[in-house]
Amino acid sequence: MKDIEENINLIDKQIIQNLHFIGFTFANSPVGKILLDISFVFSK
């Protein structure tokens, strides 16, 4: 899933610094990135 990889890369490069969702709080940590990845998978 290329779009997930692109978003994680932008987070790693600190181009994207904050993400806000209604039902999910993102933290820029390894665990936060895994949870974000899982959230993207379930949304499709």
N, C-alpha and C positions, 0 to 999 in steps of 0.2 A: 504494500500500500504506500505508494509514493508520497501522497499528500501528508501522511503521518510523519514519514521520514523527513520531509522538507520542514515541517513545523518544528520537529525536535532539533534539527540542525539550526534553524533560526533562533531557537531558544538557547542552544549551546553557544552560538556566536553573539548572544545578547542583543540581537536585533529585535526580538520579541522579549519584553521584560515582564509584562504582567498579562495574565489571562483571567478574565472574570466570567463565571458561569452562574446560572441561577441555582443549580443543585450540586455544584462541585467547586471546591476550593483548590486551586492549583498552587503548589509550592515548587520552586525551581530546585529540586533535589532529585536524586536517582529514583526514589520512591514516587515522587510527584510525576516524573516523566513516564514511569510504568503505568501509573493510574490514568494519566492522560492518554497513553497509547490504548489502554483497555477501553476507555470511554469512547474513543474514536471507532474502535472495532464494533462496539455494541451499537453505535449510532447508525451504522450502515446496515 
